């Protein structure tokens, strides 16, 4: 009996980076959906009910903090991992307060750390 693959929603406005991460996750047996702005992300969460959200903070239309707030207000049970260019400690702390599971700075991001974090926190 074949099981349905776990689903990851990638919220990333950089289409090139979203494609690279999406292909990487697909190669590891995960189903991937990509959203390119915050509003599209919230809609995709409601529609696809992902097992995990990879979230950029600097998104157009609705930023990552707005997405986190929407998730909380809608009481969506979806673990979130942030991958952002922002390394400010206050932003990291704010994300932690919003129950973000892990925070990666994109310039430090590598396959060896991302995939284990995704597998660890995926519901």
BAMAR-67509 format. One line per 10 residues: number of its first residue (from 1); their letters; for each residue x, y, z of C-alpha. Coordinates in nm, 3 decimals, always signed. Example, Ala and Ser with C-alpha at 12.3 -4.5 7.8 and 13.67 -1.06 7.14 Angstrom:
2
1) AS) +1.230/-0.450/+0.780; +1.367/-0.106/+0.714
//
This chain:
123
1) XXXXXXXXXX) +0.000/+0.000/+0.000; +0.143/+0.334/-0.105; +0.121/+0.631/+0.129; +0.054/+0.989/+0.027; +0.370/+1.202/+0.043; +0.398/+1.472/+0.307; +0.317/+1.817/+0.173; +0.536/+2.127/+0.217; +0.418/+2.476/+0.124; +0.703/+2.708/+0.029
11) XXXXXXXXXX) +0.623/+3.079/+0.070; +0.901/+3.253/-0.122; +0.886/+3.547/-0.363; +1.225/+3.465/-0.519; +1.105/+3.226/-0.788; +1.454/+3.092/-0.856; +1.516/+3.004/-0.490; +1.164/+2.862/-0.450; +1.229/+2.639/-0.751; +1.561/+2.512/-0.616
21) XXXXXXXXXX) +1.417/+2.435/-0.271; +1.105/+2.284/-0.428; +1.303/+2.052/-0.652; +1.527/+1.950/-0.362; +1.228/+1.861/-0.145; +1.054/+1.681/-0.432; +1.367/+1.470/-0.486; +1.335/+1.366/-0.121; +0.980/+1.241/-0.168; +0.786/+1.545/-0.050
31) XXXXXXXXXX) +0.493/+1.703/-0.230; +0.557/+2.076/-0.281; +0.338/+2.379/-0.344; +0.489/+2.724/-0.394; +0.326/+3.057/-0.308; +0.492/+3.384/-0.408; +0.321/+3.633/-0.175; +0.164/+3.634/+0.169; -0.200/+3.641/+0.059; -0.141/+3.352/-0.180
41) XXXXXXXXXX) +0.030/+3.168/+0.109; -0.269/+3.205/+0.343; -0.504/+3.088/+0.067; -0.278/+2.790/-0.010; -0.264/+2.691/+0.357; -0.643/+2.681/+0.373; -0.673/+2.496/+0.042; -0.389/+2.243/+0.063; -0.353/+2.194/+0.440; +0.025/+2.140/+0.425
51) XXXXXXXXXX) +0.218/+1.934/+0.677; +0.475/+2.217/+0.705; +0.522/+2.575/+0.587; +0.862/+2.712/+0.477; +0.811/+3.086/+0.514; +1.006/+3.389/+0.400; +0.952/+3.699/+0.615; +0.991/+3.953/+0.333; +0.694/+3.864/+0.114; +0.492/+4.105/-0.100
61) XXXXXXXXXX) +0.122/+4.182/-0.034; +0.131/+4.033/+0.319; +0.466/+3.981/+0.493; +0.565/+3.669/+0.685; +0.458/+3.817/+1.018; +0.114/+3.879/+0.867; +0.103/+3.519/+0.749; +0.194/+3.398/+1.099; -0.078/+3.617/+1.247; -0.335/+3.480/+0.999
71) XXXXXXXXXX) -0.235/+3.123/+1.083; -0.280/+3.195/+1.453; -0.616/+3.370/+1.403; -0.748/+3.087/+1.187; -0.616/+2.831/+1.438; -0.434/+2.642/+1.164; -0.218/+2.357/+1.291; +0.081/+2.387/+1.060; +0.441/+2.391/+1.180; +0.643/+2.679/+1.036
81) XXXXXXXXXX) +1.011/+2.705/+0.951; +1.134/+3.048/+0.849; +1.401/+3.097/+0.586; +1.484/+3.465/+0.552; +1.757/+3.709/+0.457; +1.693/+3.885/+0.790; +1.927/+3.789/+1.073; +1.809/+4.050/+1.326; +1.770/+3.899/+1.674; +1.445/+4.091/+1.735
91) XXXXXXXXXX) +1.287/+3.938/+1.425; +1.403/+3.592/+1.528; +1.258/+3.648/+1.876; +0.927/+3.768/+1.732; +0.910/+3.455/+1.517; +0.986/+3.238/+1.819; +0.699/+3.407/+2.005; +0.475/+3.321/+1.708; +0.572/+2.953/+1.756; +0.807/+2.924/+1.458
101) XXXXXXXXXX) +0.988/+2.591/+1.493; +1.319/+2.691/+1.330; +1.472/+3.001/+1.173; +1.729/+2.982/+0.895; +1.916/+3.276/+0.742; +1.921/+3.208/+0.368; +2.293/+3.282/+0.332; +2.364/+3.007/+0.588; +2.107/+2.761/+0.452; +2.224/+2.423/+0.328
111) XXXXXXXXXX) +2.067/+2.088/+0.250; +2.234/+1.922/+0.547; +2.046/+2.142/+0.795; +1.718/+2.213/+0.614; +1.600/+1.859/+0.542; +1.648/+1.727/+0.898; +1.461/+2.031/+1.036; +1.174/+1.972/+0.796; +1.153/+1.605/+0.888; +1.177/+1.687/+1.259
121) XXX) +0.893/+1.938/+1.267; +0.660/+1.806/+0.999; +0.332/+1.690/+1.150
//
